[in-house]
Amino acid sequence: MPGKDFFTNTEVSAASAATPSPAPAPVAESPSASTVYYNARLDPKNYLEGPLSTNAATRLRQMLARPG
């Protein structure tokens, strides 16, 4: 049995092209108001300001979240 041909272009059928993508889920309430466990150290909004952490892994996340 021959392998799949990855080099030929195939047209997408009109039915699959016209299918709308699912709408994004509605934004949930703020993490502090929900009953789900919330860890402020893991929240990206807390990485944008303030001093960098002494923990290397957290400091890396802070630096990667900041612009520039």
C-alpha positions in Angstrom: 0.0 0.0 0.0 1.6 3.3 -1.0 2.1 6.0 1.6 0.1 9.2 1.8 0.9 11.8 -0.8 1.7 15.0 1.1 2.8 17.0 -2.0 -0.4 17.3 -4.0 -2.8 20.0 -3.2 -6.4 19.0 -2.5 -9.3 21.4 -2.5 -11.3 21.8 0.7 -14.9 20.9 0.1 -17.4 23.7 0.2 -19.3 22.1 3.1 -16.3 22.0 5.4 -15.1 25.4 4.3 -18.5 27.0 5.1 -18.7 25.3 8.5 -18.3 28.1 11.1 -15.8 27.6 13.9 -17.3 27.2 17.4 -17.7 30.5 19.3 -15.2 31.0 22.1 -16.5 30.2 25.6 -17.8 33.1 27.6 -15.3 34.7 29.9 -15.7 33.3 33.4 -16.0 35.5 36.5 -12.8 36.7 38.2 -10.6 34.0 39.7 -10.9 35.4 43.2 -14.7 35.2 43.1 -14.8 31.6 41.7 -14.7 28.4 43.7 -11.8 27.1 41.7 -8.4 27.2 43.4 -6.6 30.4 42.6 -2.9 30.8 43.0 -1.8 34.4 42.6 1.8 33.4 41.9 0.7 31.7 38.7 -1.5 34.5 37.4 0.2 36.2 34.4 -1.3 39.6 35.3 0.9 39.5 38.4 4.1 39.1 36.3 3.8 42.4 34.5 4.6 44.7 37.5 6.7 44.6 40.6 10.0 43.0 41.5 11.2 39.8 40.0 10.9 36.7 42.2 13.9 35.0 43.8 12.6 31.6 42.5 14.3 30.9 39.2 11.2 29.3 37.6 8.9 32.1 38.7 11.4 34.7 37.6 11.6 33.1 34.1 7.8 33.2 33.8 7.8 36.8 34.9 10.4 37.8 32.4 8.8 36.0 29.6 5.4 37.6 30.3 6.7 41.1 30.3 6.9 42.9 26.9 10.3 43.7 25.5 
